């Protein structure tokens, strides 16, 4: 879900001294995905796995969460068989090393010339101060003040995870990458880290400020419907996941929903359609929210006359 996996890591790279977990399906979806990952606990999960096939090509689609505790079980027989039989893995990004992420966040997320508090009303400045305290942001509101609104919103949205101590290397996509690398199979990115960051950084300032205000309003609502969302992911219930997450984003932040979910799903569907022209088997792992709801990758594929099968 999420869809922007690199962005949570970006926060960690900006504040390397904090315990904040490092980078989307978009902001709200990303935060819930990470919360989901943390609270899923040791009980075995069975996330959704899909297959897209023609006469000589099979493409598996698997929904992921980007951070996990060490003891969360999520493998199952059909998944392991699909992964073992795949010749290559595609994930959202592969260039998410610390040096690259730090440079990108500093380039696209910081603005010393236009302090954040100069863009806010006195009321919102007060809420920003309070949210910074609750989030335990290193440097407090002063650290947020040199950020562009999108990065401040992302940083504050990590508040529920501030003391969780999650390890980004335990994320499902990272584990899949390690498995394929060990097997000597190639791993490719559907996007670059810069593309992911610019999905937010290139938004008009008014949209960024709306995102920040939404984050400030939701400071005390971090775990709303969390239990239901956790169960939806663990059980592979994409209908419930779409209802709980995608519907909220589409209703409350339609422009952001279009930018971070719909447009990306459309682009990925076109790429998958092209992959079907080459024989073989590949495995694609993206944030789970991209595979749920009426605008999912599968729905975009259907517009091209390409069917998908839930395994």
Helices and strands as residue ranges (DSSP letters): H 5-14, H 27-39, E 49-53, E 57-64, H 77-85, E 88-91, H 98-109, G 116-119, H 122-135, H 140-144, H 149-157, G 159-161, G 168-170, H 172-182, E 186-189, H 193-201, H 205-217, H 226-234, H 238-241, I 242-246, H 247-252, H 254-257, I 258-262, H 263-275, E 280-287, G 288-291, H 297-303, E 309-310
